[in-house]
Amino acid sequence: MRAATRTRFFYRSCGALSVGAAAACADVTSSSSVPASIEFNGFAAPAVVIGDTLRDITGRAVPVLAVVRNQQGDVIEDAVVRYTYADATRDSALLVDSLRGFVVARKALSGSGTTARIAARIGGNLQVIRTLQVTLRPDSVDRLDATAIDTLRVTPPDVGLTPKSNTSSALTVTVRHRGDTAVSRVPNWLVRYELLRPANSTNDSTKGAFLVNDQDKLSNIDTTDNSGSTSRFVRVRPSLFPTGAAVDSAVVLVTVTYKGQAVKGAPIRVVVPVIKKP
């Protein structure tokens, strides 16, 4: 007797996977245990240090992790993902634990490149690729123009997040690597800014002062650029800024760490004089 035929439903893929994409999809059956898509979780840090493993901002070694979902969008908890160094044909700079996702930078990338690609795959047709920066070991930080902080003369009323007249000049620091023969700048490294006075550890924009980036967006964490530098700005709400005299100050703490420990020169305490105009 002819066996009964089970009806199968298919889900159409997202299309061809491009370099640096965060997710991939494929034709799959509707079964809850059949993978329909794979995507990377956010990496713990933008860069891995040459000679070390990828670490989070606390210094803990952490893997890259991918999530596999079925057609309904539910996570398949027991999906077995394989991780690889997608640029292995170019060089052998990275070592990737295929099952656990830990990444080690054994040496600098070939040529002058700083970007490597990590791939996560499940089965024969689902793969996602994401880029990871490779950088030098950060071991010191210093202020740019350390004596050149201008007095911020703020004027009410408050008119939102972006008025330049109530925003300080750039608070810029540079992260460096001191090698055996030369000092180099360290790109792609996380730098944290915190307002100590008036205290605003969560960088709440409703407070009397908070931190913004060069696009006037609320931000207290930055990644160093290709020159190893990063900046944040103090934005003051004049009607809320606490002051007991004609001149007061905003105080910012800038922290750079490696393996959970502050590098030489950190933390940096920056004082921004503030004058409130009537």
NORPE-V672730 format. One line per field, one symbol per residue. phi: phi as a letter, one per 40 degrees, with the letter a starting at -180 (. if undefined). Layout:
# NORPE-V672730
phi: ???
This chain:
# NORPE-V672730
phi: .ccccccbbbbccchccccgcbaabacaccdccccbabacccccacabcdgaccbcccgccbccbbbbbcccgcccccccbbbaccbcccabcbbbccccgcbbccacccgbcbbbbbbbbbgbbbabbbcbcbbcccbaaaccfdbbccccbcbcccbhcbcccbbccccbbbcbbbccbabbcbcgbcbbbaccacdaccfcccccaabbccbgcdabbbbccccgbaabbcbbcdcbccabacbbabbbbbbbbafgbccdgbcbbbbbcbbccc
